[in-house]
Amino acid sequence: MRLGVHFPIRAGLTGPLGRRSEVVTVISFCVRLLFAAVVFLVLYQSRRRPLQVASVFAAQRMCPHCGRITARSAAACLECGGVLLT
């Protein structure tokens, strides 16, 4: 005894070599190709963008005389008074 609803399959539209399976294959190939192109473009754009990590620490530098950290805008070390070169 069958409990489900069964719809008749029209010949020629479905099947392993039918027209419908060819269309589904072409559509799935195009969707996969589009997805790969989007992923490639996103990764390519992220590679070209410079990292902003260095700008966070750009306001400080280390004194060559005493080794302490001082402001980058200062002309001399705030601890030892040594001249900071560019």
Contacts in CASP RR format, 6 or more apart in sequence:
PFRMAT RR
TARGET T0000
AUTHOR 0000-0000-0000
METHOD contacts of the structure
MODEL  1
MRLGVHFPIRAGLTGPLGRRSEVVTVISFCVRLLFAAVVFLVLYQSRRRP
LQVASVFAAQRMCPHCGRITARSAAACLECGGVLLT
12 18 0 8 1.000
12 19 0 8 1.000
12 20 0 8 1.000
13 19 0 8 1.000
13 20 0 8 1.000
14 20 0 8 1.000
14 21 0 8 1.000
15 21 0 8 1.000
58 72 0 8 1.000
59 71 0 8 1.000
59 72 0 8 1.000
59 73 0 8 1.000
60 69 0 8 1.000
60 70 0 8 1.000
60 71 0 8 1.000
60 72 0 8 1.000
61 69 0 8 1.000
61 70 0 8 1.000
61 71 0 8 1.000
61 72 0 8 1.000
61 84 0 8 1.000
62 68 0 8 1.000
62 69 0 8 1.000
62 70 0 8 1.000
63 69 0 8 1.000
63 70 0 8 1.000
63 77 0 8 1.000
63 79 0 8 1.000
63 80 0 8 1.000
63 82 0 8 1.000
63 84 0 8 1.000
64 84 0 8 1.000
64 85 0 8 1.000
65 77 0 8 1.000
65 80 0 8 1.000
65 81 0 8 1.000
65 82 0 8 1.000
66 77 0 8 1.000
66 79 0 8 1.000
66 80 0 8 1.000
66 82 0 8 1.000
68 77 0 8 1.000
68 79 0 8 1.000
68 80 0 8 1.000
70 77 0 8 1.000
70 78 0 8 1.000
70 79 0 8 1.000
70 84 0 8 1.000
71 78 0 8 1.000
74 84 0 8 1.000
75 83 0 8 1.000
75 84 0 8 1.000
76 82 0 8 1.000
76 83 0 8 1.000
76 84 0 8 1.000
77 83 0 8 1.000
77 84 0 8 1.000
END
